[in-house]
């Protein structure tokens, strides 16, 4: 179709875009229909335009819409795509909108956490990387009734690294501001605005943010979330949902992560990640769960679903890119 226009959403288009998505998506999306989710992920900061891009016909009708989540106040930090919808018969226009999005936003890095496996080929067509997200874990100790969530398989646990660097709790957003940002080669380049908002102002979950320092110098942040025994109905679980810093720091906090696992009494620590070499995770004491290896490390915990969950993702520029469970619109409660 000629003369299709690709543009960012304007101030006041929230309702029209929401109506378009509700009309053309194959399910009711809490992300745009629950106010607390919509306001957190897509409402523009300080009353600005919503975080959407659209493709429209010459007559001004929406043909596709894509919702995005920036990793910083400036979209050049990197952007996660969250929702992508095309009107019936216009999937090609939707793909063109996705291809245009980095230019519209002025961002070098565009990625999406949790895509449908069948759509990987669409992103391969654009020359982007799209594949399964790796899953790592470290087992704690079974309870009196044995393993209530995990199915461990037959492999021996990896050795715990020697004590090196500690995890220091960061109390609040002001404490994070005082510490600043560590150096990191990774993209997206998450800024303090993003980290403070994501981990201290999220409307549902409580996160623990940990500073990693050496001789007073900030090396990295690690972010965990503990799912309590009351929530699972049987045993707590510890989730490593983000890490900001150089890869080399991860093995150096392996002992501290294991100590946190024991201290919380969690049945296991797990982490979904792309972009960090599996050998680094192994050095930190985490084992990779592979498809078909017989190990079960449940992802859905409230209530528990004793099964594995496979995630897929895409990224347009994979060099130095990393992705964790809490990136994009993931690590949120499953609300209807």
C-alpha positions in Angstrom: 0.0 0.0 0.0 1.6 3.3 -1.0 2.0 6.4 1.2 1.9 4.5 4.5 3.1 6.8 7.3 5.2 5.6 10.2 5.3 7.9 13.1 5.4 8.1 16.9 2.2 8.5 18.8 1.0 12.0 19.7 -0.3 13.4 22.9 -3.9 12.3 23.5 -3.9 9.2 21.3 -3.9 6.7 24.2 -7.6 5.8 23.9 -7.6 5.5 20.1 -4.5 3.2 20.2 -5.9 1.1 22.9 -9.2 0.6 21.0 -7.2 -0.4 17.9 -5.2 -3.0 19.8 -8.3 -4.4 21.5 -9.9 -4.7 18.1 -7.1 -6.5 16.4 -5.2 -8.5 19.0 -6.2 -12.1 19.6 -6.6 -11.7 23.4 -7.5 -9.2 26.0 -4.2 -7.6 27.1 -3.9 -6.5 30.8 -0.9 -4.5 29.8 -3.0 -1.9 28.1 -6.4 -2.4 29.8 -5.3 -2.4 33.5 -4.5 1.3 34.4 -1.6 0.4 36.7 0.2 -1.5 34.0 -0.6 1.0 31.2 0.5 4.0 33.3 3.7 2.3 34.3 4.8 1.0 30.9 3.2 3.2 28.3 2.0 6.5 29.6 4.4 9.3 28.6 6.5 10.8 31.3 5.0 14.0 32.8 2.0 14.0 30.6 3.9 13.4 27.3 2.9 11.4 24.3 2.3 7.6 25.0 5.1 5.2 24.2 3.7 3.9 20.9 4.5 4.1 17.3 1.9 3.6 14.6 1.6 2.9 10.9 -1.3 4.7 9.3 -3.0 4.8 5.9 -3.2 7.9 3.7 -6.7 8.3 5.2 -5.3 8.4 8.7 -6.4 4.9 9.8 -4.2 2.8 12.0 -2.8 -0.3 10.2 -0.3 -1.3 13.0 0.8 -0.2 16.4 3.8 -1.0 18.5 4.2 -0.2 22.2 7.7 0.3 23.6 9.5 0.6 26.9 12.6 2.8 27.0 15.7 1.9 29.1 16.3 5.5 29.9 14.9 9.0 29.7 16.5 9.3 26.3 15.4 6.5 24.0 19.0 6.3 22.7 19.6 4.2 25.8 17.8 1.4 24.1 14.2 0.3 23.8 12.2 -2.9 24.4 9.2 -3.6 22.2 6.2 -4.7 24.3 3.1 -4.9 22.1 3.0 -5.3 18.3 -0.4 -5.5 16.6 -1.3 -5.2 12.9 -4.8 -5.0 11.4 -5.9 -8.1 9.5 -4.2 -8.3 6.1 -1.5 -5.9 7.1 1.2 -8.0 8.8 3.7 -6.8 6.3 3.0 -3.2 7.3 3.5 -4.3 10.9 6.9 -5.7 10.1 7.8 -2.5 8.3 6.8 -0.5 11.4 9.1 -2.7 13.5 11.9 -2.1 11.0 11.2 1.7 11.1 11.1 1.9 14.9 14.8 2.3 15.7 14.9 5.3 13.3 11.7 6.8 14.7 13.0 6.7 18.2 16.7 7.4 17.5 17.7 4.2 19.3 20.5 1.9 18.2 19.2 -1.1 20.2 15.7 -2.5 19.8 14.7 -5.8 21.5 11.8 -7.7 22.7 11.5 -10.1 25.7 9.1 -13.0 25.2 8.1 -13.3 21.6 6.2 -16.2 20.1 8.7 -18.9 18.7 6.9 -19.0 15.4 7.7 -15.3 14.8 11.5 -15.7 15.0 11.6 -16.1 11.2 10.1 -12.7 10.8 12.9 -11.0 12.7 15.5 -13.2 10.8 14.0 -11.7 7.6 15.0 -8.3 9.0 18.5 -9.6 9.7 18.0 -9.5 13.5 18.8 -12.1 16.1 15.9 -14.1 17.4 16.2 -17.2 19.5 15.5 -19.0 22.8 16.5 -17.3 26.0 18.9 -19.3 28.2 17.9 -20.4 31.7 20.3 -20.8 34.6 19.8 -22.1 38.1 21.5 -23.0 41.4 19.7 -25.4 43.8 19.3 -24.8 47.5 18.5 -27.5 49.9 15.3 -29.6 49.7 12.8 -29.3 52.5 11.6 -32.0 54.9 9.2 -33.2 52.1 11.9 -33.2 49.5 11.9 -31.1 46.3 8.5 -29.4 46.1 9.0 -27.3 43.0 12.2 -28.3 41.2 13.0 -31.6 39.5 16.8 -31.6 39.9 17.9 -34.2 37.4 21.1 -36.2 37.9 23.9 -33.6 37.5 26.0 -32.7 40.5 25.9 -29.0 41.7 28.7 -26.8 40.6 31.2 -25.7 43.2 30.7 -22.5 45.0 33.3 -19.9 44.1 35.5 -18.7 46.9 34.3 -15.7 48.8 35.3 -12.5 47.0 32.8 -9.6 46.6 29.7 -9.0 48.8 26.2 -7.9 47.9 25.4 -4.6 49.7 21.7 -3.7 50.0 20.6 -0.5 48.3 17.8 0.8 50.5 15.9 3.1 48.2 16.0 5.3 45.1 17.9 8.0 46.8 20.6 5.6 47.8 20.8 4.4 44.2 21.2 8.0 43.1 24.0 8.6 45.5 25.9 5.5 44.3 25.5 6.4 40.6 26.0 4.0 37.7 28.7 1.4 37.2 30.6 1.0 34.0 29.3 -1.7 31.7 29.8 -2.8 28.1 26.3 -4.0 27.9 23.3 -2.6 26.0 20.7 -1.3 26.6 22.4 1.4 28.6 19.9 1.5 31.5 20.1 4.9 33.3 19.3 5.8 36.9 15.8 7.0 36.0 15.0 3.6 34.6 16.6 1.6 37.5 14.9 3.7 40.2 11.5 3.5 38.5 11.7 -0.2 37.6 12.9 -1.5 41.0 11.7 1.0 43.5 8.4 2.2 42.0 7.0 -1.0 40.4 3.3 -1.2 41.6 3.3 -4.9 42.5 6.6 -6.6 43.3 9.3 -5.8 45.8 12.8 -6.1 44.5 16.1 -6.2 46.3 18.8 -4.1 44.7 22.4 -5.0 45.6 25.5 -2.9 45.0 28.8 -4.6 44.3 31.8 -2.6 45.4 35.5 -3.0 45.7 37.6 -0.6 47.7 34.6 1.8 47.7 34.3 1.7 43.8 31.0 0.7 42.4 31.4 -2.3 40.1 27.9 -3.5 39.4 24.3 -3.8 40.5 22.4 -7.1 41.0 18.7 -7.2 41.4 16.8 -10.1 43.0 13.2 -10.9 43.9 12.2 -13.5 46.5 9.0 -15.4 46.0 7.9 -16.4 49.5 6.7 -19.8 50.7 3.3 -18.2 51.4 3.1 -17.2 47.7 4.1 -20.6 46.3 2.4 -22.6 49.0 5.4 -24.8 49.6 8.9 -23.2 49.4 10.5 -19.8 48.6 12.3 -19.2 45.3 15.1 -16.6 44.7 15.2 -15.0 41.2 18.1 -13.0 39.8 16.2 -10.6 37.5 18.9 -8.1 36.4 22.6 -7.4 36.5 24.3 -4.2 35.4 28.1 -4.4 35.2 30.9 -6.2 33.5 30.6 -10.0 33.0 33.8 -10.6 35.0 32.0 -9.4 38.2 29.5 -12.2 38.1 31.8 -15.1 39.1 33.1 -12.8 41.9 29.6 -12.6 43.5 28.9 -16.3 43.1 29.7 -17.0 46.7 27.5 -14.1 47.8 24.6 -15.3 45.6 24.9 -18.8 47.1 24.9 -17.3 50.6 21.7 -15.3 49.8 20.1 -18.5 48.5 20.8 -20.3 51.8 19.8 -17.2 53.9 16.4 -17.0 52.2 15.9 -20.7 52.5 15.0 -20.8 48.8 14.6 -24.1 46.9 16.5 -22.6 44.0 18.0 -19.5 42.5 17.2 -19.0 38.8 18.0 -16.5 36.1 16.9 -16.1 32.5 19.6 -14.4 30.4 20.9 -13.7 26.9 24.2 -12.2 26.0 26.5 -13.4 28.9 28.6 -16.5 28.1 27.3 -19.7 29.7 30.9 -20.2 30.9 30.6 -17.1 33.0 27.5 -18.3 34.7 29.2 -21.7 35.3 32.1 -19.9 37.0 29.5 -18.1 39.2 28.1 -21.5 40.3 24.9 -21.6 38.1 24.0 -24.5 35.9 22.3 -24.0 32.5 19.0 -25.8 32.1 18.8 -27.1 28.6 15.7 -28.4 26.8 15.3 -32.1 27.2 17.8 -32.5 30.1 15.2 -33.7 32.5 15.6 -30.8 34.9 12.5 -28.8 35.8 13.0 -25.2 37.2 9.4 -23.8 37.4 8.9 -20.2 36.3 5.2 -19.8 37.2 4.9 -19.9 40.9 1.7 -18.3 42.1 0.3 -20.9 41.9 3.1 -23.2 41.0 3.2 -24.9 37.7 5.7 -27.6 37.9 7.0 -27.3 34.4 9.6 -25.4 32.4 8.9 -22.1 30.6 10.8 -21.3 27.4 11.1 -17.7 26.4 12.2 -16.3 23.1 13.5 -12.9 22.2 14.8 -10.7 19.4 17.4 -7.9 19.2 18.4 -5.9 16.2 22.0 -5.4 17.3 23.3 -8.4 19.3 26.8 -7.1 20.0 27.2 -6.5 23.8 23.4 -6.9 24.2 22.1 -8.5 27.4 18.6 -9.4 28.4 17.2 -10.5 31.8 13.9 -11.6 33.2 12.8 -8.1 34.4 13.6 -6.4 31.0 10.7 -5.2 28.9 7.3 -6.0 30.3 8.3 -9.3 31.9 8.5 -10.2 35.6 5.1 -8.9 36.4 2.1 -10.6 38.0 -0.2 -12.5 35.7 -3.4 -10.4 36.1 -6.4 -10.6 33.9 
